[in-house]
Structures are given as structure tokens and as C-alpha cells.
Amino acid sequence: MSKQWACNEHECGVVITAADLDELVAKVNQHFTEAHDSYELEEMIEDAAIDVADA
């Protein structure tokens, strides 16, 4: 089961899917660095992550 997270920043809406939570945290923080010049706390990513079926 993969993990998915959706960005809640104003007018962003990026959805990120990863194989596991560690990969998701890395991808989300890469997105925040590139798109928002910021970062997201790991705990916030974990709380917002949902399980999705593997493709």
C-alpha cells in the first residue's frame, strides 16, 4: 500500500504518492523547497498522509 499527500498551500493542489512514508516525507519536502521555499514537519506529513492502492 502506497502513501499519498496533498498540498494545502494556497492554489497549489499538488498530490504526491510514494511507496512508503520515508519516501513520501522526502518528496513532500522537496516539493516545499522548490515550490514554496519552505518545509513541512514530518509529523504534519504523517498526519495528512492517506493509504492508496498500489498501481
mmCIF file as Biopython writes it, N, C-alpha, C and O atoms, coordinates in Angstrom:
data_model
#
loop_
_atom_site.group_PDB
_atom_site.id
_atom_site.type_symbol
_atom_site.label_atom_id
_atom_site.label_alt_id
_atom_site.label_comp_id
_atom_site.label_asym_id
_atom_site.label_entity_id
_atom_site.label_seq_id
_atom_site.pdbx_PDB_ins_code
_atom_site.Cartn_x
_atom_site.Cartn_y
_atom_site.Cartn_z
_atom_site.occupancy
_atom_site.B_iso_or_equiv
_atom_site.auth_seq_id
_atom_site.auth_asym_id
_atom_site.pdbx_PDB_model_num
ATOM 1   N N  . MET A ? 1  ? 0.840  -1.170 0.000   1.0 0.0 1  A 1 
ATOM 2   C CA . MET A ? 1  ? 0.000  0.000  0.000   1.0 0.0 1  A 1 
ATOM 3   C C  . MET A ? 1  ? 0.891  1.241  0.000   1.0 0.0 1  A 1 
ATOM 4   O O  . MET A ? 1  ? 1.792  1.367  0.829   1.0 0.0 1  A 1 
ATOM 5   N N  . SER A ? 2  ? 0.636  2.139  -0.920  1.0 0.0 2  A 1 
ATOM 6   C CA . SER A ? 2  ? 1.389  3.388  -1.034  1.0 0.0 2  A 1 
ATOM 7   C C  . SER A ? 2  ? 0.794  4.455  -0.127  1.0 0.0 2  A 1 
ATOM 8   O O  . SER A ? 2  ? -0.294 4.286  0.423   1.0 0.0 2  A 1 
ATOM 9   N N  . LYS A ? 3  ? 1.524  5.553  0.020   1.0 0.0 3  A 1 
ATOM 10  C CA . LYS A ? 3  ? 1.068  6.705  0.802   1.0 0.0 3  A 1 
ATOM 11  C C  . LYS A ? 3  ? 0.868  7.887  -0.131  1.0 0.0 3  A 1 
ATOM 12  O O  . LYS A ? 3  ? 1.599  8.047  -1.109  1.0 0.0 3  A 1 
ATOM 13  N N  . GLN A ? 4  ? -0.127 8.718  0.174   1.0 0.0 4  A 1 
ATOM 14  C CA . GLN A ? 4  ? -0.404 9.882  -0.648  1.0 0.0 4  A 1 
ATOM 15  C C  . GLN A ? 4  ? -0.634 11.094 0.245   1.0 0.0 4  A 1 
ATOM 16  O O  . GLN A ? 4  ? -1.157 10.982 1.354   1.0 0.0 4  A 1 
ATOM 17  N N  . TRP A ? 5  ? -0.233 12.244 -0.262  1.0 0.0 5  A 1 
ATOM 18  C CA . TRP A ? 5  ? -0.335 13.511 0.467   1.0 0.0 5  A 1 
ATOM 19  C C  . TRP A ? 5  ? -0.709 14.592 -0.529  1.0 0.0 5  A 1 
ATOM 20  O O  . TRP A ? 5  ? -0.237 14.575 -1.666  1.0 0.0 5  A 1 
ATOM 21  N N  . ALA A ? 6  ? -1.559 15.545 -0.115  1.0 0.0 6  A 1 
ATOM 22  C CA . ALA A ? 6  ? -1.959 16.654 -0.987  1.0 0.0 6  A 1 
ATOM 23  C C  . ALA A ? 6  ? -1.548 17.971 -0.342  1.0 0.0 6  A 1 
ATOM 24  O O  . ALA A ? 6  ? -1.768 18.183 0.850   1.0 0.0 6  A 1 
ATOM 25  N N  . CYS A ? 7  ? -0.953 18.848 -1.132  1.0 0.0 7  A 1 
ATOM 26  C CA . CYS A ? 7  ? -0.502 20.146 -0.644  1.0 0.0 7  A 1 
ATOM 27  C C  . CYS A ? 7  ? -1.706 21.059 -0.402  1.0 0.0 7  A 1 
ATOM 28  O O  . CYS A ? 7  ? -2.591 21.170 -1.250  1.0 0.0 7  A 1 
ATOM 29  N N  . ASN A ? 8  ? -1.729 21.700 0.747   1.0 0.0 8  A 1 
ATOM 30  C CA . ASN A ? 8  ? -2.819 22.600 1.111   1.0 0.0 8  A 1 
ATOM 31  C C  . ASN A ? 8  ? -2.452 24.072 0.977   1.0 0.0 8  A 1 
ATOM 32  O O  . ASN A ? 8  ? -3.231 24.945 1.360   1.0 0.0 8  A 1 
ATOM 33  N N  . GLU A ? 9  ? -1.269 24.350 0.436   1.0 0.0 9  A 1 
ATOM 34  C CA . GLU A ? 9  ? -0.887 25.744 0.247   1.0 0.0 9  A 1 
ATOM 35  C C  . GLU A ? 9  ? -1.815 26.395 -0.777  1.0 0.0 9  A 1 
ATOM 36  O O  . GLU A ? 9  ? -2.322 25.727 -1.678  1.0 0.0 9  A 1 
ATOM 37  N N  . HIS A ? 10 ? -2.030 27.690 -0.635  1.0 0.0 10 A 1 
ATOM 38  C CA . HIS A ? 10 ? -2.953 28.441 -1.487  1.0 0.0 10 A 1 
ATOM 39  C C  . HIS A ? 10 ? -2.697 28.185 -2.971  1.0 0.0 10 A 1 
ATOM 40  O O  . HIS A ? 10 ? -1.592 28.401 -3.468  1.0 0.0 10 A 1 
ATOM 41  N N  . GLU A ? 11 ? -3.719 27.729 -3.659  1.0 0.0 11 A 1 
ATOM 42  C CA . GLU A ? 11 ? -3.703 27.497 -5.107  1.0 0.0 11 A 1 
ATOM 43  C C  . GLU A ? 11 ? -2.608 26.543 -5.576  1.0 0.0 11 A 1 
ATOM 44  O O  . GLU A ? 11 ? -2.135 26.672 -6.705  1.0 0.0 11 A 1 
ATOM 45  N N  . CYS A ? 12 ? -2.201 25.607 -4.758  1.0 0.0 12 A 1 
ATOM 46  C CA . CYS A ? 12 ? -1.174 24.654 -5.172  1.0 0.0 12 A 1 
ATOM 47  C C  . CYS A ? 12 ? -1.839 23.354 -5.647  1.0 0.0 12 A 1 
ATOM 48  O O  . CYS A ? 12 ? -1.902 23.094 -6.848  1.0 0.0 12 A 1 
ATOM 49  N N  . GLY A ? 13 ? -2.327 22.552 -4.719  1.0 0.0 13 A 1 
ATOM 50  C CA . GLY A ? 13 ? -3.042 21.340 -5.085  1.0 0.0 13 A 1 
ATOM 51  C C  . GLY A ? 13 ? -2.204 20.176 -5.572  1.0 0.0 13 A 1 
ATOM 52  O O  . GLY A ? 13 ? -2.760 19.211 -6.097  1.0 0.0 13 A 1 
ATOM 53  N N  . VAL A ? 14 ? -0.896 20.228 -5.422  1.0 0.0 14 A 1 
ATOM 54  C CA . VAL A ? 14 ? -0.037 19.110 -5.831  1.0 0.0 14 A 1 
ATOM 55  C C  . VAL A ? 14 ? -0.353 17.890 -4.975  1.0 0.0 14 A 1 
ATOM 56  O O  . VAL A ? 14 ? -0.521 17.996 -3.760  1.0 0.0 14 A 1 
ATOM 57  N N  . VAL A ? 15 ? -0.432 16.741 -5.617  1.0 0.0 15 A 1 
ATOM 58  C CA . VAL A ? 15 ? -0.643 15.468 -4.916  1.0 0.0 15 A 1 
ATOM 59  C C  . VAL A ? 15 ? 0.593  14.623 -5.145  1.0 0.0 15 A 1 
ATOM 60  O O  . VAL A ? 15 ? 1.044  14.456 -6.279  1.0 0.0 15 A 1 
ATOM 61  N N  . ILE A ? 16 ? 1.140  14.090 -4.058  1.0 0.0 16 A 1 
ATOM 62  C CA . ILE A ? 16 ? 2.359  13.293 -4.123  1.0 0.0 16 A 1 
ATOM 63  C C  . ILE A ? 16 ? 2.059  11.890 -3.598  1.0 0.0 16 A 1 
ATOM 64  O O  . ILE A ? 16 ? 1.445  11.725 -2.544  1.0 0.0 16 A 1 
ATOM 65  N N  . THR A ? 17 ? 2.503  10.883 -4.353  1.0 0.0 17 A 1 
ATOM 66  C CA . THR A ? 17 ? 2.343  9.486  -3.961  1.0 0.0 17 A 1 
ATOM 67  C C  . THR A ? 17 ? 3.721  8.856  -3.866  1.0 0.0 17 A 1 
ATOM 68  O O  . THR A ? 17 ? 4.593  9.115  -4.695  1.0 0.0 17 A 1 
ATOM 69  N N  . ALA A ? 18 ? 3.907  8.027  -2.847  1.0 0.0 18 A 1 
ATOM 70  C CA . ALA A ? 18 ? 5.199  7.369  -2.634  1.0 0.0 18 A 1 
ATOM 71  C C  . ALA A ? 18 ? 4.970  5.948  -2.126  1.0 0.0 18 A 1 
ATOM 72  O O  . ALA A ? 18 ? 3.898  5.613  -1.623  1.0 0.0 18 A 1 
ATOM 73  N N  . ALA A ? 19 ? 5.991  5.137  -2.267  1.0 0.0 19 A 1 
ATOM 74  C CA . ALA A ? 19 ? 5.900  3.730  -1.866  1.0 0.0 19 A 1 
ATOM 75  C C  . ALA A ? 19 ? 5.766  3.549  -0.359  1.0 0.0 19 A 1 
ATOM 76  O O  . ALA A ? 19 ? 5.137  2.598  0.104   1.0 0.0 19 A 1 
ATOM 77  N N  . ASP A ? 20 ? 6.365  4.473  0.411   1.0 0.0 20 A 1 
ATOM 78  C CA . ASP A ? 20 ? 6.297  4.365  1.872   1.0 0.0 20 A 1 
ATOM 79  C C  . ASP A ? 20 ? 6.412  5.758  2.489   1.0 0.0 20 A 1 
ATOM 80  O O  . ASP A ? 20 ? 6.618  6.745  1.783   1.0 0.0 20 A 1 
ATOM 81  N N  . LEU A ? 21 ? 6.280  5.822  3.781   1.0 0.0 21 A 1 
ATOM 82  C CA . LEU A ? 21 ? 6.261  7.099  4.483   1.0 0.0 21 A 1 
ATOM 83  C C  . LEU A ? 21 ? 7.593  7.841  4.374   1.0 0.0 21 A 1 
ATOM 84  O O  . LEU A ? 21 ? 7.600  9.062  4.216   1.0 0.0 21 A 1 
ATOM 85  N N  . ASP A ? 22 ? 8.709  7.134  4.455   1.0 0.0 22 A 1 
ATOM 86  C CA . ASP A ? 22 ? 10.024 7.788  4.339   1.0 0.0 22 A 1 
ATOM 87  C C  . ASP A ? 22 ? 10.186 8.476  2.986   1.0 0.0 22 A 1 
ATOM 88  O O  . ASP A ? 22 ? 10.655 9.611  2.909   1.0 0.0 22 A 1 
ATOM 89  N N  . GLU A ? 23 ? 9.797  7.782  1.931   1.0 0.0 23 A 1 
ATOM 90  C CA . GLU A ? 23 ? 9.888  8.361  0.588   1.0 0.0 23 A 1 
ATOM 91  C C  . GLU A ? 23 ? 8.933  9.540  0.457   1.0 0.0 23 A 1 
ATOM 92  O O  . GLU A ? 23 ? 9.270  10.547 -0.166  1.0 0.0 23 A 1 
ATOM 93  N N  . LEU A ? 24 ? 7.737  9.419  1.043   1.0 0.0 24 A 1 
ATOM 94  C CA . LEU A ? 24 ? 6.757  10.499 0.985   1.0 0.0 24 A 1 
ATOM 95  C C  . LEU A ? 24 ? 7.286  11.760 1.652   1.0 0.0 24 A 1 
ATOM 96  O O  . LEU A ? 24 ? 7.160  12.852 1.097   1.0 0.0 24 A 1 
ATOM 97  N N  . VAL A ? 25 ? 7.870  11.624 2.824   1.0 0.0 25 A 1 
ATOM 98  C CA . VAL A ? 25 ? 8.429  12.775 3.541   1.0 0.0 25 A 1 
ATOM 99  C C  . VAL A ? 25 ? 9.496  13.462 2.688   1.0 0.0 25 A 1 
ATOM 100 O O  . VAL A ? 25 ? 9.524  14.689 2.594   1.0 0.0 25 A 1 
ATOM 101 N N  . ALA A ? 26 ? 10.362 12.678 2.075   1.0 0.0 26 A 1 
ATOM 102 C CA . ALA A ? 26 ? 11.418 13.246 1.231   1.0 0.0 26 A 1 
ATOM 103 C C  . ALA A ? 26 ? 10.829 13.990 0.038   1.0 0.0 26 A 1 
ATOM 104 O O  . ALA A ? 26 ? 11.265 15.097 -0.279  1.0 0.0 26 A 1 
ATOM 105 N N  . LYS A ? 27 ? 9.845  13.394 -0.622  1.0 0.0 27 A 1 
ATOM 106 C CA . LYS A ? 27 ? 9.228  14.021 -1.801  1.0 0.0 27 A 1 
ATOM 107 C C  . LYS A ? 27 ? 8.453  15.288 -1.418  1.0 0.0 27 A 1 
ATOM 108 O O  . LYS A ? 27 ? 8.512  16.291 -2.129  1.0 0.0 27 A 1 
ATOM 109 N N  . VAL A ? 28 ? 7.732  15.240 -0.302  1.0 0.0 28 A 1 
ATOM 110 C CA . VAL A ? 28 ? 6.966  16.409 0.135   1.0 0.0 28 A 1 
ATOM 111 C C  . VAL A ? 28 ? 7.909  17.560 0.454   1.0 0.0 28 A 1 
ATOM 112 O O  . VAL A ? 28 ? 7.654  18.694 0.049   1.0 0.0 28 A 1 
ATOM 113 N N  . ASN A ? 29 ? 8.977  17.292 1.161   1.0 0.0 29 A 1 
ATOM 114 C CA . ASN A ? 29 ? 9.904  18.374 1.497   1.0 0.0 29 A 1 
ATOM 115 C C  . ASN A ? 29 ? 10.654 18.886 0.273   1.0 0.0 29 A 1 
ATOM 116 O O  . ASN A ? 29 ? 11.020 20.060 0.231   1.0 0.0 29 A 1 
ATOM 117 N N  . GLN A ? 30 ? 10.890 18.044 -0.713  1.0 0.0 30 A 1 
ATOM 118 C CA . GLN A ? 30 ? 11.462 18.515 -1.967  1.0 0.0 30 A 1 
ATOM 119 C C  . GLN A ? 30 ? 10.472 19.466 -2.645  1.0 0.0 30 A 1 
ATOM 120 O O  . GLN A ? 30 ? 10.863 20.522 -3.142  1.0 0.0 30 A 1 
ATOM 121 N N  . HIS A ? 31 ? 9.200  19.091 -2.664  1.0 0.0 31 A 1 
ATOM 122 C CA . HIS A ? 31 ? 8.163  19.964 -3.232  1.0 0.0 31 A 1 
ATOM 123 C C  . HIS A ? 31 ? 8.115  21.299 -2.498  1.0 0.0 31 A 1 
ATOM 124 O O  . HIS A ? 31 ? 8.100  22.353 -3.134  1.0 0.0 31 A 1 
ATOM 125 N N  . PHE A ? 32 ? 8.092  21.266 -1.166  1.0 0.0 32 A 1 
ATOM 126 C CA . PHE A ? 32 ? 8.007  22.504 -0.389  1.0 0.0 32 A 1 
ATOM 127 C C  . PHE A ? 32 ? 9.219  23.397 -0.629  1.0 0.0 32 A 1 
ATOM 128 O O  . PHE A ? 32 ? 9.083  24.618 -0.713  1.0 0.0 32 A 1 
ATOM 129 N N  . THR A ? 33 ? 10.399 22.802 -0.740  1.0 0.0 33 A 1 
ATOM 130 C CA . THR A ? 33 ? 11.609 23.580 -1.004  1.0 0.0 33 A 1 
ATOM 131 C C  . THR A ? 33 ? 11.522 24.266 -2.362  1.0 0.0 33 A 1 
ATOM 132 O O  . THR A ? 33 ? 11.798 25.460 -2.478  1.0 0.0 33 A 1 
ATOM 133 N N  . GLU A ? 34 ? 11.142 23.515 -3.378  1.0 0.0 34 A 1 
ATOM 134 C CA . GLU A ? 34 ? 11.108 24.048 -4.739  1.0 0.0 34 A 1 
ATOM 135 C C  . GLU A ? 34 ? 9.940  24.995 -4.987  1.0 0.0 34 A 1 
ATOM 136 O O  . GLU A ? 34 ? 10.112 26.028 -5.635  1.0 0.0 34 A 1 
ATOM 137 N N  . ALA A ? 35 ? 8.760  24.662 -4.486  1.0 0.0 35 A 1 
ATOM 138 C CA . ALA A ? 35 ? 7.554  25.426 -4.824  1.0 0.0 35 A 1 
ATOM 139 C C  . ALA A ? 35 ? 7.232  26.541 -3.836  1.0 0.0 35 A 1 
ATOM 140 O O  . ALA A ? 35 ? 6.655  27.561 -4.212  1.0 0.0 35 A 1 
ATOM 141 N N  . HIS A ? 36 ? 7.605  26.346 -2.567  1.0 0.0 36 A 1 
ATOM 142 C CA . HIS A ? 36 ? 7.171  27.281 -1.531  1.0 0.0 36 A 1 
ATOM 143 C C  . HIS A ? 36 ? 8.316  27.866 -0.711  1.0 0.0 36 A 1 
ATOM 144 O O  . HIS A ? 36 ? 8.080  28.629 0.226   1.0 0.0 36 A 1 
ATOM 145 N N  . ASP A ? 37 ? 9.552  27.514 -1.056  1.0 0.0 37 A 1 
ATOM 146 C CA . ASP A ? 37 ? 10.727 27.994 -0.326  1.0 0.0 37 A 1 
ATOM 147 C C  . ASP A ? 37 ? 10.553 27.795 1.174   1.0 0.0 37 A 1 
ATOM 148 O O  . ASP A ? 37 ? 10.816 28.694 1.973   1.0 0.0 37 A 1 
ATOM 149 N N  . SER A ? 38 ? 10.104 26.595 1.538   1.0 0.0 38 A 1 
ATOM 150 C CA . SER A ? 38 ? 9.779  26.281 2.927   1.0 0.0 38 A 1 
ATOM 151 C C  . SER A ? 38 ? 9.985  24.782 3.141   1.0 0.0 38 A 1 
ATOM 152 O O  . SER A ? 38 ? 10.628 24.115 2.331   1.0 0.0 38 A 1 
ATOM 153 N N  . TYR A ? 39 ? 9.441  24.266 4.228   1.0 0.0 39 A 1 
ATOM 154 C CA . TYR A ? 39 ? 9.472  22.830 4.506   1.0 0.0 39 A 1 
ATOM 155 C C  . TYR A ? 39 ? 8.225  22.477 5.299   1.0 0.0 39 A 1 
ATOM 156 O O  . TYR A ? 39 ? 7.545  23.358 5.827   1.0 0.0 39 A 1 
ATOM 157 N N  . GLU A ? 40 ? 7.927  21.188 5.379   1.0 0.0 40 A 1 
ATOM 158 C CA . GLU A ? 40 ? 6.791  20.696 6.152   1.0 0.0 40 A 1 
ATOM 159 C C  . GLU A ? 40 ? 7.329  19.762 7.228   1.0 0.0 40 A 1 
ATOM 160 O O  . GLU A ? 40 ? 8.226  18.961 6.961   1.0 0.0 40 A 1 
ATOM 161 N N  . LEU A ? 41 ? 6.800  19.856 8.417   1.0 0.0 41 A 1 
ATOM 162 C CA . LEU A ? 41 ? 7.224  18.975 9.505   1.0 0.0 41 A 1 
ATOM 163 C C  . LEU A ? 41 ? 6.804  17.538 9.217   1.0 0.0 41 A 1 
ATOM 164 O O  . LEU A ? 41 ? 5.709  17.292 8.710   1.0 0.0 41 A 1 
ATOM 165 N N  . GLU A ? 42 ? 7.673  16.600 9.539   1.0 0.0 42 A 1 
ATOM 166 C CA . GLU A ? 42 ? 7.397  15.191 9.288   1.0 0.0 42 A 1 
ATOM 167 C C  . GLU A ? 42 ? 6.086  14.751 9.938   1.0 0.0 42 A 1 
ATOM 168 O O  . GLU A ? 42 ? 5.322  13.990 9.344   1.0 0.0 42 A 1 
ATOM 169 N N  . GLU A ? 43 ? 5.829  15.221 11.137  1.0 0.0 43 A 1 
ATOM 170 C CA . GLU A ? 43 ? 4.608  14.848 11.842  1.0 0.0 43 A 1 
ATOM 171 C C  . GLU A ? 43 ? 3.363  15.329 11.095  1.0 0.0 43 A 1 
ATOM 172 O O  . GLU A ? 43 ? 2.344  14.639 11.080  1.0 0.0 43 A 1 
ATOM 173 N N  . MET A ? 44 ? 3.443  16.503 10.481  1.0 0.0 44 A 1 
ATOM 174 C CA . MET A ? 44 ? 2.312  17.036 9.714   1.0 0.0 44 A 1 
ATOM 175 C C  . MET A ? 44 ? 2.086  16.213 8.444   1.0 0.0 44 A 1 
ATOM 176 O O  . MET A ? 44 ? 0.944  15.987 8.042   1.0 0.0 44 A 1 
ATOM 177 N N  . ILE A ? 45 ? 3.161  15.773 7.825   1.0 0.0 45 A 1 
ATOM 178 C CA . ILE A ? 45 ? 3.047  14.932 6.642   1.0 0.0 45 A 1 
ATOM 179 C C  . ILE A ? 45 ? 2.408  13.601 7.017   1.0 0.0 45 A 1 
ATOM 180 O O  . ILE A ? 45 ? 1.499  13.130 6.335   1.0 0.0 45 A 1 
ATOM 181 N N  . GLU A ? 46 ? 2.886  12.998 8.101   1.0 0.0 46 A 1 
ATOM 182 C CA . GLU A ? 46 ? 2.323  11.728 8.562   1.0 0.0 46 A 1 
ATOM 183 C C  . GLU A ? 46 ? 0.836  11.858 8.859   1.0 0.0 46 A 1 
ATOM 184 O O  . GLU A ? 46 ? 0.053  10.981 8.492   1.0 0.0 46 A 1 
ATOM 185 N N  . ASP A ? 47 ? 0.435  12.943 9.521   1.0 0.0 47 A 1 
ATOM 186 C CA . ASP A ? 47 ? -0.973 13.136 9.875   1.0 0.0 47 A 1 
ATOM 187 C C  . ASP A ? 47 ? -1.851 13.310 8.649   1.0 0.0 47 A 1 
ATOM 188 O O  . ASP A ? 47 ? -3.009 12.893 8.662   1.0 0.0 47 A 1 
ATOM 189 N N  . ALA A ? 48 ? -1.330 13.915 7.594   1.0 0.0 48 A 1 
ATOM 190 C CA . ALA A ? 48 ? -2.123 14.193 6.396   1.0 0.0 48 A 1 
ATOM 191 C C  . ALA A ? 48 ? -2.046 13.064 5.353   1.0 0.0 48 A 1 
ATOM 192 O O  . ALA A ? 48 ? -2.818 13.060 4.394   1.0 0.0 48 A 1 
ATOM 193 N N  . ALA A ? 49 ? -1.136 12.126 5.533   1.0 0.0 49 A 1 
ATOM 194 C CA . ALA A ? 49 ? -0.953 11.060 4.555   1.0 0.0 49 A 1 
ATOM 195 C C  . ALA A ? 49 ? -2.113 10.055 4.619   1.0 0.0 49 A 1 
ATOM 196 O O  . ALA A ? 49 ? -2.635 9.734  5.686   1.0 0.0 49 A 1 
ATOM 197 N N  . ILE A ? 50 ? -2.483 9.582  3.444   1.0 0.0 50 A 1 
ATOM 198 C CA . ILE A ? 50 ? -3.506 8.546  3.371   1.0 0.0 50 A 1 
ATOM 199 C C  . ILE A ? 50 ? -2.937 7.340  2.633   1.0 0.0 50 A 1 
ATOM 200 O O  . ILE A ? 50 ? -2.000 7.469  1.845   1.0 0.0 50 A 1 
ATOM 201 N N  . ASP A ? 51 ? -3.506 6.171  2.893   1.0 0.0 51 A 1 
ATOM 202 C CA . ASP A ? 51 ? -3.129 4.953  2.172   1.0 0.0 51 A 1 
ATOM 203 C C  . ASP A ? 51 ? -3.852 4.914  0.846   1.0 0.0 51 A 1 
ATOM 204 O O  . ASP A ? 51 ? -5.038 5.236  0.771   1.0 0.0 51 A 1 
ATOM 205 N N  . VAL A ? 52 ? -3.146 4.520  -0.203  1.0 0.0 52 A 1 
ATOM 206 C CA . VAL A ? 52 ? -3.749 4.327  -1.525  1.0 0.0 52 A 1 
ATOM 207 C C  . VAL A ? 52 ? -3.265 3.013  -2.104  1.0 0.0 52 A 1 
ATOM 208 O O  . VAL A ? 52 ? -2.160 2.556  -1.812  1.0 0.0 52 A 1 
ATOM 209 N N  . ALA A ? 53 ? -4.102 2.419  -2.922  1.0 0.0 53 A 1 
ATOM 210 C CA . ALA A ? 53 ? -3.739 1.143  -3.536  1.0 0.0 53 A 1 
ATOM 211 C C  . ALA A ? 53 ? -2.569 1.325  -4.484  1.0 0.0 53 A 1 
ATOM 212 O O  . ALA A ? 53 ? -2.469 2.342  -5.172  1.0 0.0 53 A 1 
ATOM 213 N N  . ASP A ? 54 ? -1.687 0.341  -4.519  1.0 0.0 54 A 1 
ATOM 214 C CA . ASP A ? 54 ? -0.549 0.388  -5.439  1.0 0.0 54 A 1 
ATOM 215 C C  . ASP A ? 54 ? -1.065 0.235  -6.867  1.0 0.0 54 A 1 
ATOM 216 O O  . ASP A ? 54 ? -1.996 -0.523 -7.138  1.0 0.0 54 A 1 
ATOM 217 N N  . ALA A ? 55 ? -0.432 0.976  -7.765  1.0 0.0 55 A 1 
ATOM 218 C CA . ALA A ? 55 ? -0.866 0.938  -9.178  1.0 0.0 55 A 1 
ATOM 219 C C  . ALA A ? 55 ? -0.405 -0.324 -9.863  1.0 0.0 55 A 1 
ATOM 220 O O  . ALA A ? 55 ? -0.681 -0.519 -11.046 1.0 0.0 55 A 1 
#
